[in-house]
């Protein structure tokens, strides 16, 4: 069973969901995107949130909605480099 996650644009709506094994792996994937310096998520992380939206059974193909919850706001994932 995989968990489904969606990026929510707070100025728009939800993006199509993607699957991950758990919250930590979903966050790690999005952290890489946010810190890539490319695309809207990297340019405006304060406008986006990562949401848990359901589950996907990869044995049966059934998608089941879950109790939606915000995992993290993407601006919390920005890596800050401190000058020495």
N, C-alpha and C positions, 0 to 999 in steps of 0.2 A: 504494500500500500504506500503510495507516494502522496505527499501533501501538495496542495496547489496554492500558489502565491500570486498576487497581482500587485502591480505598482499602481497607486492611486495618484493622479495628478490633481492636486487640491484646487486647481483652476479649471479643471475639465472633468474627467471621469476616470474609470478604471481601464487599464491596459489588459489585453488578453492574458490569462494566467499561464504560469510556467510551473513545472514540477520540481520538487526537491525532496530529499529524504527527511529533512527536519529543518527547524527554524535556523539553527546555526549555519547550516550549509547554504540556505537561501540568503542569509545576511552576508556571508562571505562572498558569494557570487556578486551580489549587488554592490558590496564595498569595492570590489574590483572595477566595476563599471563607473561608480561615482568618482573614483580616483584616477580614472583613465585620462581625464582631461578632454574627453570627446563626447559630444551629444548633449541632449537636454538634461539628462540626469546629472551629468558632471557640471554643467553650466549653472543650473538652477536647483541644486539639491533641496533647498528650503521649500520648494513647491511639490515635493513628492514624498510618499510614504509607502512602505512595504506592508501588505496585508495578507493574512492567511484567509483563504476563501473556501477551502474544501479539500476533498481527497479524491484520488484516482486509483482505482484498483487495476494494476497492470496485468492481472491474471484474467479478469472478466471484462475489462474495458469500461466498467461502470464509474461514472463521476457522481460523487455525493457531495452536496453542499455541506459546509461546516458552519459552526458559529463564527462569523467573521470577527476578526480582531486585528488591530493595528500592531504589527511587530515592532517597527521602528520608523522614525522619520529619517529620511536619507541624509539630511544635513548633519546628523549625529555620526555618520560614517566617513565624513571628510577627514582625511589624514592631514594633520597640521605639522609642518616641519618647523622646528624651532632653530633659530640661529644660535650658534655657539658663542 
